[in-house]
Amino acid sequence: MTTVTVSPKFQVVIPKKVRERIGLRVGQKIHIFELDNSVLLVPHVPIESMRGFLKDLNIPPFERELDREL
């Protein structure tokens, strides 16, 4: 576990190892959530970068139930 100090301006430095591990870049947006007296920082991922990420997922074809047909 890494410990950081909150500055007088309520700023913290994200340690280099953490930045590298999650691929954080300079200027990248981060979402902040409060969760049970904790702070959760989640890097923003643009929706455009998610295009096609499910293409190799094997999902069986959808079959409608007989009582649901029009």
Residue frames relative to the residue before (quaternion, step in Angstrom):
aa qw qx qy qz dx dy dz
M 1.0000 0.0000 0.0000 0.0000 0.00 0.00 0.00
T 0.2567 -0.7613 0.5825 0.1231 3.52 -1.00 0.93
T 0.1958 -0.7761 0.5910 0.0998 3.56 -1.00 0.84
V 0.0733 -0.7755 0.6264 0.0300 3.56 -0.99 0.89
T 0.3879 -0.7136 0.5380 0.2254 3.57 -1.26 0.39
V 0.3931 -0.6928 0.5535 0.2432 3.56 -1.01 0.84
S 0.3798 -0.7375 0.5161 0.2133 3.58 -0.80 1.05
P 0.6839 -0.4683 0.3443 0.4409 3.63 -1.22 0.16
K 0.6798 0.4421 -0.2801 0.5139 3.60 1.23 -0.40
F 0.4883 -0.6862 0.3949 0.3672 3.59 1.34 0.29
Q 0.4342 0.6650 -0.4797 0.3730 3.57 1.02 0.83
V 0.1152 -0.7626 0.6309 0.0847 3.55 -1.23 0.57
V 0.3494 -0.6989 0.5798 0.2308 3.56 -1.22 0.53
I 0.3220 -0.7201 0.5814 0.1993 3.56 -0.86 1.01
P 0.4646 -0.7125 0.4435 0.2826 3.61 -0.57 1.10
K 0.6440 -0.5717 0.3663 0.3523 3.55 -1.12 0.79
K 0.6433 0.5286 -0.3324 0.4431 3.60 0.91 -0.87
V 0.6619 0.4921 -0.3021 0.4780 3.59 0.97 -0.84
R 0.6430 0.5287 -0.3214 0.4514 3.61 0.91 -0.90
E 0.6871 0.4786 -0.2827 0.4679 3.57 0.92 -0.90
R 0.6531 0.5392 -0.3148 0.4285 3.58 0.95 -0.87
I 0.7688 0.3346 -0.1935 0.5095 3.61 0.95 -0.82
G 0.4777 -0.7104 0.4134 0.3104 3.59 1.28 0.03
L 0.2514 0.7865 -0.5212 0.2159 3.58 1.08 0.68
R 0.1731 -0.7974 0.5745 0.0644 3.56 -0.93 0.97
V 0.6146 -0.5327 0.4267 0.3955 3.58 -1.23 0.43
G 0.8172 0.2361 -0.1929 0.4892 3.58 -0.89 0.96
Q 0.4815 0.6700 -0.4401 0.3545 3.60 1.26 -0.10
K 0.4488 -0.6783 0.5171 0.2668 3.58 -1.07 0.79
I 0.1236 -0.7725 0.6206 0.0527 3.55 -1.19 0.72
H 0.3165 -0.7189 0.5869 0.1966 3.57 -0.99 0.89
I 0.1729 -0.7808 0.5945 0.0837 3.58 -0.99 0.85
F 0.0497 -0.7947 0.6048 -0.0138 3.55 -0.83 1.07
E 0.2937 -0.7028 0.6158 0.2012 3.54 -1.16 0.67
L 0.0486 0.8129 -0.5722 0.0976 3.56 -0.68 1.09
D 0.8305 -0.2031 0.1024 0.5086 3.59 -0.43 1.23
N 0.7344 -0.4381 0.2298 0.4646 3.57 0.65 1.15
S 0.6133 0.4824 -0.3580 0.5128 3.57 1.19 0.65
V 0.3210 -0.7105 0.5860 0.2209 3.56 -1.29 0.31
L 0.1248 -0.7879 0.6021 0.0334 3.56 -0.83 1.05
L 0.1441 -0.7805 0.6057 0.0559 3.59 -0.77 1.08
V 0.0193 -0.8073 0.5885 -0.0398 3.58 -0.68 1.13
P 0.4083 -0.7154 0.5027 0.2621 3.62 -0.63 1.05
H 0.4521 -0.6716 0.5204 0.2716 3.56 -1.05 0.83
V 0.1191 -0.7670 0.6279 0.0570 3.56 -0.97 0.90
P 0.3948 -0.7272 0.5015 0.2526 3.62 -0.57 1.09
I 0.5554 -0.6352 0.4245 0.3284 3.57 -0.97 0.87
E 0.5901 0.5894 -0.3668 0.4121 3.60 1.10 -0.63
S 0.6600 0.5196 -0.3157 0.4413 3.59 1.03 -0.68
M 0.6406 0.5315 -0.3216 0.4514 3.60 1.24 -0.26
R 0.4148 0.7274 -0.4656 0.2864 3.60 1.25 -0.12
G 0.8506 0.1633 -0.1436 0.4787 3.56 -0.83 1.06
F 0.4570 0.7155 -0.4530 0.2720 3.62 1.17 0.02
L 0.6960 0.4344 -0.2832 0.4966 3.64 1.22 -0.22
K 0.3640 0.7884 -0.4547 0.1979 3.61 1.26 0.03
D 0.7409 0.4000 -0.2296 0.4881 3.62 1.03 -0.66
L 0.4540 0.6859 -0.4488 0.3492 3.57 1.27 0.18
N 0.2848 -0.7692 0.5503 0.1565 3.60 -0.75 1.05
I 0.0577 0.7840 -0.6095 0.1029 3.54 -0.23 1.33
P 0.4286 -0.7012 0.4931 0.2854 3.62 -0.75 0.96
P 0.5970 -0.5749 0.4053 0.3857 3.61 -1.09 0.61
F 0.4757 -0.6739 0.4934 0.2761 3.54 -1.09 0.75
E 0.0767 -0.7820 0.6176 0.0337 3.57 -0.90 0.95
R 0.3716 -0.7449 0.5174 0.1984 3.53 -0.76 1.10
E 0.4696 -0.6588 0.5106 0.2912 3.54 -1.07 0.80
L 0.6063 -0.6034 0.3772 0.3550 3.58 -1.03 0.79
D 0.6965 0.4731 -0.2959 0.4511 3.61 0.91 -0.79
R 0.6621 0.4988 -0.3078 0.4670 3.63 1.25 -0.09
E 0.5121 0.6533 -0.4302 0.3549 3.63 1.21 -0.15
L 0.4730 -0.6760 0.4977 0.2677 3.53 -1.19 0.63
